[in-house]
Amino acid sequence: MKDFSTLKSSREFNYVYRRGKSWHSPFFVIFYKQSNAKKVGFVASKKIGNAVKRNRAKRRLKALFIEFYDLLKPGLYIFVAKKDILEVDFAKIKKSFEKSLRNIKLLKNG
């Protein structure tokens, strides 16, 4: 993940939310804004649960991102966890993650 830095300010997050395109899956939402910069952010709201559950949801999203980051196009990414991400097997989430990336054409190889 050495190529990607993290989105830090609410201004950066709001820019991607407003100007980027989004894709919804049952377990997460991807927001993407094309850019030469490579930045990523992970979000889990209080709807997910307490701090332990929110951190677990973000860890799952980060693990998925790490598996695919070599294949991703440069840009600004935000991954927002949904409540179901904690209740499903990781393999099922991974399959949904890859399918989502292909549908919005964020993978370099197609």
PyMOL commands that set and color helices and strands:
alter all, ss='L'
color gray80, all
select helices_A, chain A and resi 10-19+51-71+83-86+90-103
alter helices_A, ss='H'
color red, helices_A
select strands_A, chain A and resi 5-6+21-24+28-34+38-43+75-81
alter strands_A, ss='S'
color yellow, strands_A
deselect
rebuild
show_as cartoon
